[in-house]
Amino acid sequence: MKSVTFGALIVLAASTASSFALAQDVAAGKSSFNKCLACHAVGENAKNKVGPELNGLNGRKSGTAESYSYSDANKNSGITWDEATFKEYIKDPKAKIPGTKMAFAGIKKESEVNDLWAFLAQFDKDGKIKP
């Protein structure tokens, strides 16, 4: 009985730790997003700025945010945003999509890239945080 109880405690502790780590990642990603705020918005009232709003980014085709004037490079990139593509792009946007209008040097630190994705990926296409 002791081993079952101990095993249950380990599972509970591991799931709590992973939930806590995710919360930390999202919080750190929100802080990292401050670098993006001048050009991008996210959330329920997000509007296009110099760059497109980023709601529902995961699974969205590049160059398709409504009412945003994209470069031909973005519209014709053939990219559908997902975690791997975003992480590659945000490290060096002009290398991933030559000709993009995005004038940003990129984020090189792996943990910051991961945190930023965790923050952005939580928003659905309407800017609501996914359950």
C-alpha positions as CSV (number, residue, x, y, z in Angstrom):
1,M,0.0,0.0,0.0
2,K,2.9,2.3,0.8
3,S,4.3,1.9,-2.7
4,V,1.0,2.8,-4.3
5,T,0.6,5.9,-2.1
6,F,4.2,6.9,-2.8
7,G,3.7,6.3,-6.6
8,A,0.6,8.5,-6.5
9,L,2.5,11.2,-4.7
10,I,5.2,11.2,-7.4
11,V,2.7,11.4,-10.2
12,L,0.9,14.2,-8.5
13,A,4.1,16.1,-7.8
14,A,5.3,15.7,-11.3
15,S,2.1,16.9,-12.8
16,T,2.0,19.9,-10.5
17,A,5.6,20.7,-11.3
18,S,5.0,20.5,-15.1
19,S,1.9,22.8,-14.7
20,F,3.9,25.2,-12.7
21,A,6.8,25.2,-15.3
22,L,4.3,25.8,-18.1
23,A,2.8,28.8,-16.1
24,Q,6.4,30.1,-15.7
25,D,7.0,29.7,-19.4
26,V,3.8,31.6,-20.4
27,A,4.6,34.4,-17.9
28,A,8.2,34.7,-19.3
29,G,6.8,34.6,-22.8
30,K,4.4,37.5,-22.0
31,S,7.4,39.5,-20.8
32,S,9.3,38.6,-23.9
33,F,6.3,39.7,-26.0
34,N,7.0,43.3,-24.8
35,K,9.6,43.3,-27.6
36,C,6.9,42.6,-30.1
37,L,4.2,45.1,-28.8
38,A,5.3,48.0,-30.9
39,C,4.4,46.1,-34.1
40,H,2.1,43.2,-33.0
41,A,-1.0,42.7,-30.8
42,V,-2.6,39.6,-29.3
43,G,-5.7,39.0,-27.2
44,E,-9.4,39.7,-27.5
45,N,-9.0,43.3,-28.7
46,A,-6.0,42.8,-30.9
47,K,-5.8,44.8,-34.1
48,N,-3.2,44.9,-36.8
49,K,-0.4,47.5,-36.2
50,V,2.8,47.8,-38.2
51,G,2.7,44.0,-38.2
52,P,-0.3,41.7,-38.1
53,E,-2.2,40.6,-35.0
54,L,-1.0,37.2,-33.8
55,N,-4.2,35.5,-32.5
56,G,-4.6,31.9,-33.6
57,L,-1.0,31.8,-35.0
58,N,-0.7,28.1,-34.5
59,G,-2.1,26.6,-37.7
60,R,-2.5,29.9,-39.6
61,K,-1.1,30.3,-43.1
62,S,1.5,33.0,-43.4
63,G,0.1,36.1,-45.0
64,T,-3.5,35.6,-44.1
65,A,-4.4,37.8,-41.1
66,E,-7.5,39.7,-42.2
67,S,-7.0,43.3,-43.3
68,Y,-3.2,43.3,-43.1
69,S,-1.1,44.2,-46.1
70,Y,1.6,41.5,-46.3
71,S,4.8,41.5,-48.4
72,D,4.7,39.1,-51.3
73,A,7.4,37.1,-49.5
74,N,5.0,36.3,-46.7
75,K,2.0,35.7,-48.8
76,N,4.0,33.3,-51.1
77,S,6.1,31.6,-48.4
78,G,3.9,28.5,-48.2
79,I,4.3,28.5,-44.4
80,T,1.7,27.3,-42.1
81,W,2.7,28.5,-38.6
82,D,3.4,25.8,-36.0
83,E,5.8,25.6,-33.1
84,A,8.9,24.5,-35.1
85,T,8.3,27.0,-37.9
86,F,7.8,29.9,-35.5
87,K,10.9,29.0,-33.5
88,E,13.0,28.9,-36.6
89,Y,11.5,32.2,-37.9
90,I,11.8,34.2,-34.8
91,K,15.5,33.5,-34.5
92,D,16.1,35.2,-37.8
93,P,13.0,36.4,-39.7
94,K,14.8,37.6,-42.8
95,A,16.6,34.3,-43.2
96,K,13.4,32.3,-42.9
97,I,11.4,34.5,-45.3
98,P,13.7,36.6,-47.5
99,G,11.9,39.8,-48.5
100,T,9.7,40.0,-45.4
101,K,8.7,43.4,-44.2
102,M,9.5,42.4,-40.6
103,A,12.4,44.5,-39.5
104,F,13.4,42.6,-36.4
105,A,16.8,41.1,-35.6
106,G,15.3,38.0,-34.0
107,I,15.5,36.3,-30.6
108,K,18.5,34.0,-30.3
109,K,18.1,32.6,-26.8
110,E,16.4,29.2,-27.0
111,S,14.6,29.5,-23.7
112,E,13.1,32.9,-24.6
113,V,12.0,31.6,-28.0
114,N,10.3,28.7,-26.2
115,D,8.6,31.0,-23.7
116,L,7.4,33.3,-26.4
117,W,5.8,30.4,-28.3
118,A,4.1,29.2,-25.1
119,F,2.6,32.7,-24.7
120,L,1.4,33.1,-28.3
121,A,0.1,29.6,-28.7
122,Q,-2.4,30.0,-25.9
123,F,-4.5,32.4,-27.9
124,D,-7.2,31.2,-30.3
125,K,-8.2,33.0,-33.5
126,D,-10.6,35.2,-31.5
127,G,-7.9,36.2,-29.0
128,K,-9.3,34.1,-26.2
129,I,-7.0,32.0,-24.1
130,K,-7.6,28.3,-24.9
131,P,-8.8,26.2,-22.0
